[in-house]
Amino acid sequence: MEATAMIKYARISPRKVGIVCDIIKGKDAVTAKAILENTPKAASEIMLKVLKSAVSNAENNFSMDPAKLYVSKAYADPGPILKRMQPVSHGRGFKINKRTSHITIAVKEREEA
């Protein structure tokens, strides 16, 4: 069984979030939380909220033990792009793309061997 949490339309580039996703993928939930709290990346603050939500969903909805949870999936899909213009010389406009992300984190219980 897998418990997921998702945030949509987060105002951060999926490329920036992907770096942090790769760091926590496969780690225990407690370790992943500690990593996110101490990582100086903009995405870590948003992902910490999503991770806490996924752990809470696992505990409350599926009666999983929070001590046995690990991050099974962590990924960021691109959302819609907000397109803006920056005025430049000779009456031209420079296009600015403000990217958004849909961030998903899934946690599973570890099977003991």
C-alpha positions in Angstrom: 0.0 0.0 0.0 1.2 3.5 -0.9 0.2 6.8 0.5 0.7 9.9 -1.6 0.5 13.7 -1.2 0.6 16.2 -4.0 0.9 20.0 -4.4 -0.2 21.5 -7.7 0.8 24.8 -9.3 3.8 25.4 -7.0 5.6 28.5 -8.2 9.0 26.9 -8.7 10.6 25.4 -11.7 10.4 21.5 -12.0 14.1 21.4 -12.7 14.9 22.9 -9.3 12.5 20.5 -7.6 13.9 17.5 -9.4 17.3 18.0 -7.8 15.8 17.8 -4.3 13.6 14.8 -5.3 16.6 12.8 -6.3 18.2 13.5 -2.9 15.3 12.0 -0.8 14.1 9.2 -3.1 14.5 5.8 -1.4 15.3 7.3 2.0 13.5 6.7 5.3 10.8 9.3 6.0 12.6 10.5 9.1 15.9 10.8 7.3 14.2 12.5 4.3 12.6 15.0 6.7 16.0 15.8 8.3 17.6 16.2 4.9 14.9 18.6 3.7 15.2 20.7 6.9 18.9 21.1 6.3 19.1 21.5 2.6 19.6 25.1 1.4 17.4 24.8 -1.7 14.2 26.8 -2.4 12.3 23.6 -3.2 13.1 21.9 0.1 10.6 24.0 2.1 7.8 23.2 -0.2 8.7 19.5 -0.4 8.9 19.3 3.4 5.2 20.2 3.6 4.3 17.6 1.0 6.4 14.9 2.8 4.7 15.7 6.1 1.3 15.4 4.4 2.2 12.1 2.8 3.4 10.6 6.2 0.2 11.9 7.8 -1.9 10.4 5.1 -0.2 7.0 5.6 -0.7 7.1 9.3 -4.3 8.3 9.4 -5.8 6.9 6.3 -4.0 3.6 5.9 -2.9 2.9 9.5 0.8 2.5 8.6 3.6 2.8 11.2 5.4 6.1 10.7 8.7 4.6 11.8 8.7 2.1 9.0 7.9 4.5 6.1 10.2 5.4 3.3 9.9 7.6 0.2 9.1 5.3 -2.6 8.4 8.0 -5.2 9.3 11.7 -5.5 8.9 13.6 -8.7 7.9 16.9 -10.2 5.9 17.4 -13.3 5.8 20.7 -15.2 2.6 22.8 -14.7 1.4 25.7 -16.8 3.8 28.4 -17.6 3.0 32.0 -16.8 4.3 34.2 -19.6 5.4 37.7 -18.9 7.2 40.4 -20.9 10.1 42.6 -19.9 10.5 45.8 -21.9 13.9 46.2 -23.6 15.4 48.7 -25.9 13.9 49.8 -29.3 10.4 49.0 -28.1 10.9 45.3 -28.0 9.8 42.9 -25.3 11.9 40.1 -23.7 9.8 37.0 -22.8 10.0 35.7 -19.2 8.6 32.3 -18.5 7.5 31.8 -14.9 7.3 28.0 -14.5 5.1 26.0 -12.2 5.3 22.4 -10.9 3.1 19.6 -9.7 5.1 17.9 -7.0 4.2 14.3 -5.8 5.6 12.3 -3.0 4.6 8.7 -2.2 5.6 6.8 0.9 5.4 3.0 1.5 6.0 0.8 4.5 9.2 -1.3 4.5 8.7 -5.0 4.6 11.0 -6.6 7.2 13.0 -9.5 6.0 
